[in-house]
Amino acid sequence: MLHSSDIELNGEVFQIKVFSKSPSRFYATTCLGNDDFIITDGPTVPDALKKHEELLPLAVGTREITQSYMGFTRRSKARRT
């Protein structure tokens, strides 16, 4: 792991972790729930992190909409690591 940071979305805190895949590829990952992860990649740590920070709100929002539509109870507002 090369980098770790937190981002707050809709009252929840999600942890972003960035790893090295190879000398020129990096990927960022966040756990959204049981066996539910979002993963993005990029040619540098800042690129992978920026892409992840831009896409994470969309991923969280679409899951919340889907859960609401399907009648699932909303996740507790706990820290996601």
C-alpha positions as MATLAB code, in Angstrom:
seq = 'MLHSSDIELNGEVFQIKVFSKSPSRFYATTCLGNDDFIITDGPTVPDALKKHEELLPLAVGTREITQSYMGFTRRSKARRT';
ca = [
       0.000    0.000    0.000;
       1.392    3.364   -1.056;
      -1.314    5.729    0.160;
      -4.363    5.749    2.395;
      -6.919    8.516    2.879;
     -10.520    9.007    3.943;
     -13.382   10.638    2.106;
     -16.737   11.601    3.609;
     -19.830   11.070    1.470;
     -23.416   11.508    2.666;
     -22.413   11.267    6.302;
     -20.278    8.140    5.860;
     -16.493    7.911    5.864;
     -14.883    5.662    3.266;
     -11.237    4.693    3.182;
      -9.289    4.841   -0.082;
      -6.172    2.702   -0.394;
      -3.741    3.023   -3.306;
      -1.452    0.159   -4.312;
       1.226   -0.422   -6.937;
       0.368   -2.929   -9.644;
       3.632   -2.424  -11.536;
       6.143    0.417  -11.856;
       3.763    2.268  -14.177;
       0.282    1.144  -12.980;
      -1.408    1.956   -9.718;
      -4.856    1.153   -8.413;
      -7.128    2.585   -5.746;
      -9.725    0.579   -3.887;
     -12.568    1.254   -1.437;
     -14.797   -1.240    0.344;
     -18.463   -0.260    0.045;
     -19.881   -3.285    1.852;
     -19.620   -7.047    2.152;
     -17.779   -8.251   -0.961;
     -18.479   -4.887   -2.639;
     -15.444   -2.900   -3.750;
     -14.804   -0.129   -6.235;
     -11.402   -0.241   -7.929;
      -9.882    2.313  -10.291;
      -6.439    2.509  -11.824;
      -4.061    5.019  -13.315;
      -0.464    5.547  -14.492;
       0.517    7.436  -11.288;
      -0.627    7.499   -7.668;
      -2.176   10.986   -8.053;
      -3.991    9.922  -11.251;
      -5.413    6.755   -9.672;
      -6.448    8.684   -6.558;
      -8.061   11.534   -8.506;
     -10.054    9.153  -10.705;
     -11.161    7.208   -7.632;
     -12.238   10.334   -5.738;
     -14.280   11.436   -8.769;
     -16.000    8.052   -9.280;
     -16.579    7.084   -5.648;
     -19.552    9.458   -5.094;
     -21.236    7.991   -8.176;
     -20.666    4.427   -6.950;
     -22.019    5.218   -3.479;
     -25.013    7.113   -4.882;
     -26.038    4.398   -7.329;
     -25.845    1.768   -4.609;
     -28.049    3.896   -2.352;
     -30.601    4.359   -5.151;
     -30.575    0.635   -5.921;
     -30.975   -0.286   -2.255;
     -33.860    2.147   -1.881;
     -35.572    0.863   -5.037;
     -35.160   -2.777   -4.007;
     -36.503   -2.023   -0.522;
     -33.277   -2.848    1.296;
     -32.526   -1.071    4.520;
     -29.857    1.548    4.273;
     -26.367    0.708    5.469;
     -25.468    1.989    8.892;
     -23.394    5.154    8.780;
     -20.239    3.466    9.956;
     -16.722    3.984    8.732;
     -15.984    1.831    5.663;
     -12.476    0.413    5.648;
];
